Amino acid sequence: MKVIPLHDRVLLKRLEEKETVKGGIIIPDTAKEKPQEAEVIAVGKGRVAEDGKVIPLDVKKGDKVLIGKFSGTEVTINDKEHIIVREEEILAKIT
């Protein structure tokens, strides 16, 4: 299934954090925080201004970004977890 976000929305896949164990304590998956780093999978055409012009997004497919812990809407596509956010919910690009 191919998903194309509408307007200024962006489809992201959270990047798994590297598991580091301090002092031999293993944290179960249910207790871990959601990673804030994500990869852009697909982007919409852009935000529509009041005058009707389309303003393109600053992110593109393949970019790595930072998002808030509780940003966006979680969706399952092809049995994989993704998140859809508005461009304004993206905090920064990672270079």
N, C-alpha and C positions, 0 to 999 in steps of 0.2 A: 504494500500500500504506500502511495506517495502522498505526503502531506505538504501543502503549501500554505503558510500562514497568510492571513489577510492584513492589509493596511500596514500598521507599524508594529505588528507582532513578530516575534522571533521564536523559532523552535530550537530548544537547547537540549543537550545531553550532559548530565552532571558527570564530571570527571571524578573517578574514585581516588580518594586520598590514599597515599602510601601508608600502610599499616605499620606503625612503630610501637613496639611494646617496651614500656619502661618498667623496670623492676619485675619483669616476668608476669605482669598482670595483663590478661587478655580481655578486651572489652567486646561484649557481644554486639552483633550488628544492630540489634534493636535499641541499644543504648548510645550508639554513635550519632554524632551530629551530621546533618546533611552537608555535603561538600558545597562550598561557595564558588568553586571554579567550575566552568562549564564550557562546552564547545558548541559553536553555532552550527546547526544542522541545516536550517533553511530560514530564509527571511521573506517578509512580505514586500510589496512594491514600495511602500513608504507612507508617510503621514500626509493626509490631505489638508492643506491650509484653508483658511476661510475664503480665499479668493478662488479656490478650486484647483490650485496647482499642487502637484505631488512632490513632497520633499523626500528625497531618498534617504535611506537609513545609513548610519555611520558604520554599522557592522556588516560583515559579509560571511558567507559560508566558509567554515574552517577557522574563523577567529576564535581565540580563547578569551573568555570574559569572566568577570566577577559579578555575582548577583547576591542579593540579600538572602538570608536563611529561609524566609517564608515567602519569597517572591513567586509570582506566577501561579499557574494551574498545572498540576501534575496530570499527565495522560499516558496511556499505554499504547504503543504503536508497534505492531509485529512482536509482541511479547517483551518489549523493552520499555523501560521507564524513561520518559522525556518530560520536559517542562515547557510550557508556552508562556512567554512574558511579553509585555510591551517594551519597546525600546527604552523608555524612560526608567524602567526598573533595572536596567543594566547599569551597574556602578562604574565599571571601567573595563578597558581592553587590556589584555596581558600580552606583552611583546617579548 
